[in-house]
Amino acid sequence: AEYMGGMSAQMNFYEGWKDEIDNILQKCKEHDIEFLRWILPDFYGIPRGKIDADCRYQCVRQLEALKNDYGLELMSALEYEFGAFTDKTHETPYIDGTHIYSTTVGKKVEKFIFEVNRRLRQAGIKTKTNLLELGEGQIEITLKPYFGVLAADKALIYKQCVKETALDFGFQATFMSRPSEKHPVTNGGHFNHSLWDKEGNNAFYDPNGTKNLSQLARWWMGGLVKYSRALSMFICPTANCYRRLVTPGTFAPRKLNWGIENRSCLLRAKNEGPPGTYFELRAASGCANPYLVIAGVIAAGLLGLRNKIEPPTEGAHADDPDLPGSIGEAIEVFLEDKEFSGMFGEQFLNWYIAVIKGSECRGMTFEEEIKCQADLI
């Protein structure tokens, strides 16, 4: 499934890959293995059916609703952090100590970063920044924004490219939220996004609005803040994610709030003119499925627009509601919020909840989480 789904960054520049997929599909047809047709992404130009349990289809559905109902398109980029460790036990960071933004210490991974960028360019993916982050052995390579489902497509290939390239350089890269108990490094997948109309205008920006934010932006923000407890099921989908949210000093948000250029808030708003006005959802984990991050954010935002939900008072306050503190609580909140969960099909809900309960609600120890997820996330 990983090979055919195109998650391998090498696949985009393997000559003859389409012929190989055709051969595999023919064998599937001969043996009546129809399920393999569902895992072939639309961006390979191979038609497939539309089923609710397909995460990419959920993303496309919400994008279509946004365009059909409001004439708007989403521009977004997932901002990933990842940890570099000498092996899959995550005991020893590939870079010792904290060296955020250091170009001198960054020399150790310079060739790795250059190679990731080279492979991504060949796959048609553009990067924006490359740097060492706050945690020990933590690296951040950010992507340029794309419209629509392309943002998730690029993010998926990017993550696999990073992991494969790290192995080529003799270390392991992981997007686990909290990959090590010994070292308090935590990986976010901040979701940066804005809405654009058919005339090419940023719908979040209004020079006459409060803090240059349009009324539409405020309603969108209101929906995101209100429904982020239920949204946690998508943006923090593993038990390990909640170890990040409770780790001190990580800038991971714990409450429902927003602020202009405030890194401690759930939603960080930026209002730097028409091209630079967008929202950063900071609670999203590095291990979250990018298609479900986009689908969930749009669903929450659409509810905000439809119900004209005003955001709470700007800033972080002690009495702000809390995000869920565990995957179990996130599931309960999601199921109780009929308005938000109702934005997705019953088939998808049944499948997704079953997967999460089966894989994440077993009370694993930290060590067991690492063993289970080191090669996957």
C-alpha positions in Angstrom: 0.0 0.0 0.0 2.8 2.4 0.8 4.5 1.7 -2.5 1.3 2.0 -4.6 0.0 5.0 -2.7 3.1 7.0 -3.8 4.2 7.7 -0.2 7.8 6.9 -1.3 9.5 10.1 -2.4 11.6 8.2 -4.9 8.5 7.1 -6.8 7.8 10.4 -8.4 11.0 10.2 -10.4 11.2 6.5 -11.1 10.9 6.2 -14.8 8.3 3.7 -15.9 6.3 3.8 -12.6 3.0 4.2 -14.4 3.6 1.1 -16.4 4.4 -0.8 -13.3 1.2 0.3 -11.6 -0.8 -0.7 -14.7 0.8 -4.2 -14.4 -0.1 -4.4 -10.7 -3.6 -3.3 -11.4 -4.1 -5.9 -14.1 -3.0 -8.6 -11.7 -5.4 -7.2 -9.1 -8.2 -7.4 -11.6 -7.3 -11.0 -12.5 -7.4 -12.0 -8.8 -10.4 -9.8 -7.9 -8.4 -7.7 -5.5 -10.5 -4.6 -6.0 -9.6 -2.9 -2.6 -6.2 -1.9 -4.0 -7.9 0.5 -6.4 -8.9 2.6 -3.4 -5.4 3.4 -2.3 -4.3 4.9 -5.6 -4.2 8.7 -5.1 -6.0 11.0 -7.6 -2.8 12.9 -8.3 -1.5 9.9 -10.3 -4.4 10.4 -12.7 -5.9 7.0 -11.9 -9.7 7.2 -11.3 -11.0 5.7 -8.1 -14.4 5.7 -6.3 -15.3 8.1 -3.6 -15.8 6.4 -0.3 -16.2 8.1 3.1 -13.4 6.0 4.7 -10.9 7.6 2.3 -9.1 10.4 4.2 -8.2 12.2 1.1 -11.8 12.2 -0.1 -12.8 13.7 3.3 -10.4 16.5 2.6 -11.6 17.0 -0.9 -15.3 17.0 0.3 -14.6 19.8 2.8 -12.6 21.8 0.2 -15.5 21.5 -2.2 -18.0 22.6 0.4 -15.9 25.7 1.1 -15.8 26.6 -2.6 -19.4 25.8 -3.4 -20.9 27.6 -0.3 -18.6 30.6 -0.1 -16.5 30.8 -3.3 -13.3 30.4 -1.3 -10.2 28.3 -1.7 -7.8 27.3 1.1 -4.1 28.1 0.8 -2.1 26.2 3.4 1.2 24.7 4.5 1.9 22.2 7.2 4.9 23.3 9.3 6.6 20.1 10.5 9.3 19.5 13.2 11.0 16.2 13.5 13.5 14.5 15.8 16.8 13.0 14.6 18.1 10.1 16.6 20.9 7.7 16.2 18.6 4.7 16.3 14.9 3.7 16.7 15.0 3.5 20.5 15.3 7.4 20.5 17.8 7.2 23.4 20.5 9.4 21.7 19.7 12.5 19.7 21.8 12.8 16.5 22.7 16.3 17.7 23.5 16.8 21.4 22.1 19.8 23.2 19.8 22.7 22.2 21.1 24.7 19.3 18.0 26.5 17.9 18.9 28.4 14.7 22.6 27.6 15.0 24.2 27.4 11.6 27.5 26.2 13.1 26.1 23.2 14.8 23.7 22.7 11.9 26.7 21.9 9.8 26.4 18.3 11.1 23.2 17.9 9.2 23.8 20.3 6.4 24.3 17.6 3.7 21.2 15.8 4.9 19.1 19.0 4.6 20.5 19.8 1.2 19.7 16.2 0.0 16.1 16.4 1.3 15.7 19.7 -0.5 17.1 18.2 -3.7 14.8 15.2 -3.6 11.8 17.4 -2.8 12.5 19.7 -5.8 12.6 16.6 -8.0 9.2 15.7 -6.7 7.9 19.2 -7.4 7.8 20.3 -3.8 9.1 23.7 -2.7 10.6 24.4 0.7 10.7 27.7 2.6 13.1 27.5 5.6 15.7 25.0 6.9 16.8 25.2 10.5 17.6 23.5 13.8 14.7 23.8 16.3 14.4 24.1 20.1 14.7 20.4 21.1 17.8 18.2 21.1 18.3 16.8 17.7 15.2 18.6 16.4 15.1 19.9 12.8 12.5 21.9 10.9 12.2 22.1 7.1 9.1 24.1 6.2 7.1 23.9 3.0 5.8 26.7 0.9 1.9 26.9 0.8 -0.3 25.3 -1.8 -3.9 25.6 -2.7 -6.4 22.8 -1.9 -5.6 19.2 -1.4 -2.1 19.7 -2.9 -0.9 21.0 0.5 -1.7 17.6 2.0 -0.3 15.6 -1.0 3.0 17.5 -0.7 3.1 17.1 3.1 2.7 13.3 2.8 5.5 12.9 0.3 7.7 15.4 2.3 7.5 13.3 5.5 8.4 10.1 3.8 11.2 11.8 1.9 12.7 13.0 5.3 12.5 9.6 6.8 14.0 7.8 3.8 16.8 10.4 3.4 17.7 10.2 7.1 18.2 6.4 6.8 20.5 7.0 3.9 22.6 9.3 6.2 22.7 6.7 9.0 20.1 8.1 11.5 16.4 7.9 12.1 13.9 10.8 11.7 10.6 10.7 13.5 7.5 12.9 13.6 6.2 11.3 16.8 4.8 14.0 19.1 7.0 13.1 22.0 9.6 10.6 20.7 11.7 10.3 23.8 11.0 10.1 27.5 14.6 11.0 28.3 14.8 14.0 26.1 11.8 16.5 26.2 11.8 17.1 22.4 8.2 17.4 21.0 7.3 17.6 17.4 4.4 19.8 16.2 2.8 20.0 12.8 1.5 23.6 12.9 -1.1 24.3 10.3 -0.8 27.6 8.6 -3.7 28.7 6.4 -5.7 31.5 4.8 -8.8 31.7 2.5 -8.8 33.4 -0.9 -11.6 34.5 -3.2 -11.9 34.0 -6.9 -10.5 37.5 -7.6 -7.3 36.5 -5.8 -7.9 38.5 -2.6 -7.1 37.2 0.9 -10.5 36.9 2.6 -8.9 37.1 6.0 -7.5 40.6 5.5 -9.5 43.8 5.9 -7.6 47.1 6.4 -10.6 48.5 8.1 -11.3 45.5 10.4 -10.2 45.1 14.0 -6.5 44.4 13.8 -6.8 44.2 10.0 -8.9 41.0 10.3 -12.1 40.7 8.3 -15.4 39.7 9.8 -15.2 36.4 7.8 -11.8 35.8 9.5 -13.3 36.3 12.9 -16.1 33.9 12.3 -13.7 31.3 10.9 -11.5 31.8 14.0 -14.6 31.5 16.2 -15.4 28.2 14.7 -11.9 26.9 15.1 -11.6 27.9 18.7 -15.1 26.5 19.6 -14.7 23.1 17.9 -11.0 22.5 18.6 -11.8 20.1 21.5 -13.5 17.8 19.0 -11.0 18.6 16.3 -8.3 17.1 18.6 -9.3 13.7 17.3 -7.8 14.7 13.9 -4.9 16.9 14.9 -3.7 14.8 17.9 -4.7 11.3 16.8 -2.4 9.2 19.1 -2.0 8.7 22.8 1.6 10.0 22.5 0.3 13.3 21.1 -1.0 14.2 24.6 2.5 13.8 26.1 3.5 16.8 23.9 0.6 18.9 25.1 1.5 18.5 28.8 5.3 18.8 28.4 6.5 22.2 29.9 8.5 24.6 27.8 7.4 23.3 24.4 5.1 26.2 23.3 2.4 23.6 22.7 -1.0 25.1 23.5 -3.2 23.6 26.2 -6.3 25.9 26.1 -8.8 27.3 23.6 -7.7 30.8 22.8 -6.1 33.0 20.2 -3.7 35.9 19.9 -1.9 38.1 17.4 1.6 36.7 17.1 1.1 34.8 20.4 2.9 31.5 20.4 1.3 30.3 23.6 -2.2 30.3 22.1 -4.0 27.6 20.2 -4.5 29.9 17.3 -1.8 32.3 16.4 -3.0 35.1 14.1 -0.7 37.0 11.8 -1.9 40.2 10.2 1.0 41.5 8.0 -0.9 42.9 5.1 -2.8 41.1 2.3 -0.2 38.4 1.6 0.8 37.9 5.2 -2.5 37.5 7.0 -3.2 33.9 8.0 -3.8 31.7 11.0 -1.5 29.1 12.6 -3.2 26.2 14.4 -0.4 25.3 16.9 -2.0 22.3 18.6 -1.6 20.0 15.5 0.9 17.2 16.0 3.7 16.2 13.6 2.2 12.7 13.3 -1.3 13.9 12.3 -2.7 12.8 8.9 -2.5 16.0 6.8 -5.7 15.2 4.9 -7.7 15.0 8.2 -6.0 18.1 9.5 -7.3 20.1 6.5 -10.7 18.4 6.5 -11.1 19.0 10.3 -10.0 22.7 10.1 -12.4 23.4 7.2 -15.3 21.7 9.0 -14.7 23.8 12.1 -14.3 27.0 10.1 -17.4 26.3 8.0 -19.4 25.9 11.2 -18.0 29.2 12.3 -19.1 30.9 9.1 -22.6 29.3 9.0 -23.3 30.2 12.6 -21.4 33.5 12.7 -19.5 32.5 15.8 -17.4 35.3 17.3 -14.1 34.3 18.8 -13.4 34.8 22.5 -11.5 37.8 23.8 -8.0 37.8 22.5 -5.2 36.4 24.6 -4.4 33.6 27.0 -6.5 33.5 30.2 -6.4 31.1 33.1 -10.1 30.3 32.8 -9.9 29.4 29.0 -11.4 25.9 28.4 -8.8 23.1 28.2 -8.0 20.9 25.2 -8.5 17.2 25.8 -5.9 15.7 28.1 -5.9 12.2 26.6 -6.9 10.3 23.5 -9.7 8.8 25.4 -11.1 12.2 26.3 -10.7 13.3 22.7 -12.8 10.4 21.5 -15.5 11.2 24.0 -15.6 14.9 23.1 -15.6 14.1 19.4 -18.6 11.7 19.7 -20.5 14.1 22.0 -20.1 17.0 19.5 -22.8 16.0 17.0 -22.5 19.3 15.1 -18.8 18.8 14.4 -18.8 15.0 13.9 -21.8 15.4 11.7 -19.7 17.1 9.1 -18.3 13.7 8.2 -20.0 10.6 6.9 -21.1 7.7 9.2 -18.9 5.2 7.3 -15.8 7.4 8.0 -16.7 7.9 11.7 -17.2 4.2 12.3 -13.9 3.4 10.6 -11.9 6.1 12.2 -13.1 5.6 15.7 -12.5 1.9 15.4 -8.9 2.4 14.2 -8.1 4.9 17.0 -9.7 2.8 19.8 -8.0 -0.3 18.5 -4.5 1.2 18.2 -4.3 4.0 20.8 -6.5 3.1 23.7 -4.5 0.2 25.1 -2.7 2.0 27.8 0.8 1.6 26.3 3.9 2.7 28.2 6.2 5.3 26.7 8.7 2.6 25.7 5.9 0.6 24.0 4.7 3.7 22.1 8.2 4.2 20.7 8.6 0.5 19.7 5.2 0.6 18.0 5.5 3.9 16.2 9.2 4.5 15.6 9.1 3.1 12.0 5.6 4.4 11.2 5.5 8.0 12.2 
